[in-house]
Amino acid sequence: MTYCTPYLLNLGLTKSNTSLIWIAGPLSGLLVQPIVGVIADENTSKWGRRRPFMVIGAAIVAFCLFVLGFTRELVGLIVLDDEAAEAPTIALAVLSIYVLDFAINAVMSCARSLVVDTLPMEKQQAGAAWSSRMTALGHIIGYGAGAMDLPRLLGTGLGKTQFQQLTVISAAAVLSTTGITCWAVRESVLLSTKGSKPRSSFGIIRQIYNTIRNLPPRIRAICWAVFWSWIGWFPFLFYSTTWVGETYFRYDVPADSKQSKDALGQIGRIGSTSLVMESVITCLAAVVLPMLVRSPDKEPYTARPPPAVAGVLKKLHGAKPDLLTTWIFGHVVFAAAMSLAPFATGFRFATALVCVCGIPWAIAMWAPTALLGIEVNKLKKQQTYRRLSDENGDAGGDEVELTGLNDDDNEDEEAAADPDHRRHQHQNGNGAAHALSEGHGGGGAGSGELSGIYFGILNIYTTIPQFLATLISTVVFAVLEPGKSRELADDAEEVAPPKNGPNAIAVCFFIGAICAVVAAFATSKLRRL
């Protein structure tokens, strides 16, 4: 997010072409997350349902990061002429981005499903909040690294350029954090009886289609609120660094100065500094806001404090906003900040607007995930566990069993946390717990075990607006700023960029602000469902 757009512009791509390349994100999310979600829901690997996909995906991500960072060097080993190597270099960089996006969506899909799989309903909001906090902490570390002059601090052992060293650090980070997660999380293994067979590709697509058509009303409302909000968030996430850096070059550098020979590094460091500040605010908001917001699955007041302060504490507890109000507040704050983007005439003001967005971003990372996790767990509680039979009576609906992986002693904890869990499970001769799940949409697992497909569907509602935002960005860039970037392209005119005329990225931000207002109204509809 920090360096990739400037990096592509530095290779010689136009902003319009760069926006088309970023269609890789929504395309991979549209295809990968729901499909991986369905396959993982029914995965019978002895290592668990989610972990194999996370490990393989993380390895591919690390490899693609390395290729992306050293694209010029890898192409240079084969094509010696610099001019002839330009096209292959761009092609390899774009291919790396696409494969990376596809792989990381598999990791993200399974990581989100783990939260829903392993936590009871009353802890879904806390789990989503901790996910948001860890994401914000990762942003602080990542953007902090981007804001430093890494070649000067670390030498050239990890790479000659800032971008190369960042890709190496990112590859190491995704491998280590995924490894820690897979080692630490207690997951269930899905066991199937003899005669069961893997679902066909058509069966997977049919299940996704049928599930989308028959979404529960509240889950559908959550998805539509996410849909409108992401038309605004997508340009912000991918272009905010470039926007802050371009604002600096347009308004803050002396008018008679020539283009910097290290424009990519300067824009990256300036943009990273703003995103470090934004991430710190996001992290603080992710820590504080969940303490100030009522959980939607708890009674208004259940504690038993001393009688002298019980009345005051009850009033304070009642004054807490609920999660829906907080989510609507996030939409409004984001819309207000982005509506001011076209009026930014200095990188300090631009940085301030980016920092303000740290609060709604913390909410956007937390609220929809928590609400969806609660709804999926409600479906789980309503589930009737029995022997499976497919709608068509074929072998795809054979009996399945869920048993704890390396966690035989965890059954008492789960049963205590969820009384329904104790009733729905039975012990075999070895003491391992087995649960029989009712089919859903022709699936092999109950809806309570289909967190993968529901989060995959939520991701569809996240990615389709990214296609729309990409289309909008492409048109805006082609109209307002055609040609190569004056700030970043190696062969652009070596003059300071003009101050007159609108910044195309800021116009995209303003359009996103309008969509955030629509998202606020869509979120408010949840109260009536």
Order of alpha helices (4+ residues) and beta strands (2+ residues): alpha-alpha-alpha-alpha-alpha-alpha-alpha-alpha-alpha-beta-alpha-alpha-alpha-alpha-alpha-alpha-alpha-beta-alpha-alpha-beta-beta-alpha-alpha
